[in-house]
């Protein structure tokens, strides 16, 4: 009864993930739901269920699931002093600019990496809960129907949005709609084949075939909707990826039903291989691009530059968005270039991790395909898992949809279902037979010295129960931490707050003052922190300075925060070096158009910045962009010129005169 009730947690979490905003609160709520589900199945599942689940948890399988967590932990922990040179150089640069010690790490943004870790924990929890729940054939069929319903609703919503919204949303949906639609095709196909099998069996029995007919009709409708969504939301690459995945699943079906023996299997596999090779001739491949983006048809200029600077350990899970302002072109932030999954993994986790992930995926596909051929009845579930491995791998080199929270949880549920039903009934029966003498021995009249080792070493279900309970407690702790945590200025500051006057952007800071001290609880666990950020004697503008500096202690690539800190430092003659802070703003966001107004105002009003040779070139570049490329920024130049120092005005006039001499006269006439 408990397991049947827990089954509802998986579709509820997957459905909610499609609607929640991907910040800390959304994963926190989902983490709480899944923690309760794992604790329920761990504490109240029967011994036979846990023993069957233990058959799945081979040592190499456990290592593959734990590897991402260990890799992300390696990216987060402070690097020891003898190995400081191995960390990302942004920490040393930020430490010099803030004039305070910062621990070096491989990750360039602690907050984004923590979010990515919580995201993966949710994916792992969904996979484990689904695997435990779907060990039973009837519950597996129910979960299959629920997953088909979720993918169908997602595809219908995508088609509706395309028909009712502008083309800008369609541009984004090209990247996010293919994963759910591809899984919808695979799941619907399996659901239809299963219904046909039931109709054939019912034809030889007196039971009514109305149920299988209804299931078959729903499967066909879902299949049509999923194919339509792929055709409307994606390109030819996604269609071919789905075709290859379906071919893989149908190959297992064909071998099971019609082609027995060694030569029959060889013929089907040879035909499938020919279809695989022929399908790639229709895929638009960019031969001059990196392999991770060779199938992408979207903008990839910044991604190509990032791939040239990849680190073997990576820059930190989830940090692509933090790196984009550095590598992006002018104005790219408004467009938000999205990389392929393969490119993002190569940048954030390193190419060795990407190669290992591909190897694990290939091995999983082979295992699932082999188990699909060995099952008697429930062979469709591992066949769907093998097909999903093929489709999702190809989509990973073409799109970014796998990184969406809802899509990744849906993928986890599909793999949990596939692996749970990949066990043969013979293995389960053998496991049940092994449990009987164990129970009898535990209740018999034997000595404690003989009974205790038997229980410890011959009870995999007991170890599984303890492991699931431990995972549930860890997820509960993650939920408590996420809900209680508050990250000051967690999102990028709006253009209004950084481009207006001092009074305008300080009003945006007022709401985050009370949260400045909350960051200390987390930074204390990961490395040294500044006492200034939580000093109760600091009030007013000093507290504002400490708020921004605290943000930079865990997100040193925030060009907007560096600029705000430089403006505050200049306004109140703080102990920070305004020139160094201004340089960091240029280094971390060189092409951010929304920072140009305030950046010019601070730079032209600071004599030390105008006299710095490197900053002079950077300021001149901002002026060139505002004069020649972005006419809408000219009022910002006028405002910065009016508030500039004497040296700043002279430098601005000489720089603008080279681009537009007539505009210099306008500036002089408007100056007080």
Protein Blocks (a to p, Z undefined) as FASTA:
>chain_A
ZZmmmmmmmmmmmmmmmmmccdfklmmmmmmmmmmmmmmmmmmmcfklmmmmmmmmgfkl
mmmmmmmmmmmmmmmpccdfklmmmmcfklmmmmmmnopacdddfbfbfklmmmmmmmmm
mmmmmmmmmmmmmmpmklmmmmmmmmmmmmmmmmmmmmmmmmmmcfklmmmmmmmmmmmm
mmmmmmmmmmmmmmmmmmmmmmmpcbdfklmmmmmmmmmmmmmmmmmmmmmmmcfklmmm
mmmmmmmmmmmmmmmmmmgcjklmmmmmmmmmmmmmmmmmmpccdfkbcfklmmpcbdfk
lmmmmmmmccfkbnoehilmmmmmmmpcehklmnopaddfklmmmmmnojklmmmmmmmm
mmmmmmmmmmmmmpmklmmmmmmmmmmmmmmmmmmmmmmmlmpmklmmmmmmmmmmmmmm
mpcfklmmmmmmmmmmmmmmmmmccdfklmmmmmmmmmmklmmmmmmmmmmmmmmmmmmm
mmmpccehkbacdfklmmmcfklmmmmmmmmmmmmmmmmmmmmmnoccdfklmgmkbgcj
llmmmmmmmmmmmmmmlmklmmmmmmmmmmnopabdfklmmmmmmmmmmmlmklmmmmmm
mmmmpmklmmpmklmmmmmmmmmmmmmmmmmlmmmmmmmmmmpcfklmmmmmmmmmmmmm
mlmmmmmmmpZZ
